Amino acid sequence: MIPYGRQDINQADIDAVLEVLQSDFLTQGPKVPEFEAKVAGHVGAKHALAVNSATSALHIACLALGLGEGDWLWTSPVTFVASANCGLYCGAKVDFVDIDPRTYNLCPKALATKLEQAEKEGRLPKVVVAVHLCGQPCDMAAIHELGQRYGFRIIEDASHTIGGKYKDEFIGNSHYSDITVFSFHPVKIVTTAEGGMALTNDDALATRMDLLRSHGITRDQSLMTHEPDGPWYYQQVDLGFNYRMTELQAALGVSQMDRLDAFVARRHELAQRYDQLLTGLPISTPWQHPDSYSGMHLYVIRLQLDKIDRTHRQVFECLREQGIGVNLHYIPVHTQPYYQAMGFSAEDFPEAMGYYREAISLPMFQGLTNVQQDKVIEALKSSLTGSKT
Ligand SMILES: *Cc1c(COP(=O)(O)O)cnc(C)c1O
């Protein structure tokens, strides 16, 4: 089976992890700050906080922004559930904004319309999570402008987008947001096995997230509410968690970062090959906004169902049967049973549902060879022909 995504581990990565295993620190040592500095330096952020997953990063980002009971978090329905769940963790309510049919990202026009309505009803969001789907950045300038007008804070869920750029600047510099989050899960662009990171330019947000990732405990006197009893002293000043990244993970991350540019370049090469070799088929290939340089985490095609005599499911199954590990990113979050119980109905977000009925993620990862890619293309061609019965 050719998977849709796969990690790329070389000898340097293995050596880096082994070195940590033989060192003094398996956790809370020098590798985590080294990894943080490397990522922050690369993308141009002031602070980077490494944690054990992007899900954890989203949680502490929401908490640091003061999201709580009675507040609203809005995001795109076409994302991984974690982009929305972080609001629920904080006791806030979650709502969605439909997608732009060209980029599949949260649509700024739909956002503007929904904000106008929400203002009248007194239920404006406190936080909007902008997800850069497949690696393509959202229209951040437009979202930021709406944030200024309506007073919401912005988290970029850039789990798909390390190495991607918006208006020629790396995603992660949080130029148009309060906090940006990366994921280092093995299917993502750079991996630490499990892992995530929250980046910000705001000192206070960084301090708060630093506390929250490690029990709300500090040894920094300036953060303590009273004088320490002695040199052994630490103080719990907030209710935090253990969301720390290990030294082994950070060492892997440091080593992987050396190949980030090469990873993203190879992904773009593969995307261009797909674009060329899939022309003329009854599908749409990903449209790229001229302002964006995608991280190219996913390559999603949409079937033109009126032009073929097969169902979406038939094409998907036919690809799987031929050993192509296609996937679907994502089942719209508002259709998940847990969200349905909150009263959402599928057709609340028609663009998201239209996408869901046609989308298929083709294999896209730096280790995919041209020969494997040709196999994917041949399998797709044969899957598109044939009849429904
Ligand atoms: C993978 C992913 C996450 C969660 O990342 P983890 O590191 O697995 O917690 C969140 N949001 C999006 C868009 C993702 O793709």
Ligand as a Chemical Component Dictionary entry (heavy atoms), coordinates in Angstrom:
data_LIG
# 
_chem_comp.id                   LIG 
_chem_comp.type                 NON-POLYMER 
_chem_comp.pdbx_formal_charge   0 
_chem_comp.three_letter_code    LIG 
# 
loop_
_chem_comp_atom.comp_id 
_chem_comp_atom.atom_id 
_chem_comp_atom.alt_atom_id 
_chem_comp_atom.type_symbol 
_chem_comp_atom.charge 
_chem_comp_atom.model_Cartn_x 
_chem_comp_atom.model_Cartn_y 
_chem_comp_atom.model_Cartn_z 
_chem_comp_atom.pdbx_ordinal 
LIG C1 C1 C 0 -2.921 16.914 12.916 1  
LIG C2 C2 C 0 -3.767 18.101 13.190 2  
LIG C3 C3 C 0 -4.029 18.558 14.484 3  
LIG C4 C4 C 0 -3.620 17.803 15.697 4  
LIG O1 O1 O 0 -2.277 17.551 15.739 5  
LIG P1 P1 P 0 -1.670 16.563 16.845 6  
LIG O2 O2 O 0 -0.235 16.958 16.887 7  
LIG O3 O3 O 0 -1.897 15.177 16.343 8  
LIG O4 O4 O 0 -2.384 16.826 18.121 9  
LIG C5 C5 C 0 -4.755 19.716 14.638 10 
LIG N1 N1 N 0 -5.222 20.388 13.587 11 
LIG C6 C6 C 0 -5.008 19.986 12.325 12 
LIG C7 C7 C 0 -5.521 20.804 11.196 13 
LIG C8 C8 C 0 -4.291 18.813 12.096 14 
LIG O5 O5 O 0 -4.114 18.385 10.845 15 
# 
loop_
_chem_comp_bond.comp_id 
_chem_comp_bond.atom_id_1 
_chem_comp_bond.atom_id_2 
_chem_comp_bond.value_order 
_chem_comp_bond.pdbx_ordinal 
LIG C1 C2 SING 1  
LIG C2 C3 SING 2  
LIG C2 C8 DOUB 3  
LIG C3 C4 SING 4  
LIG C3 C5 DOUB 5  
LIG C4 O1 SING 6  
LIG O1 P1 SING 7  
LIG P1 O2 DOUB 8  
LIG P1 O3 SING 9  
LIG P1 O4 SING 10 
LIG C5 N1 SING 11 
LIG N1 C6 DOUB 12 
LIG C6 C7 SING 13 
LIG C6 C8 SING 14 
LIG C8 O5 SING 15 
# 
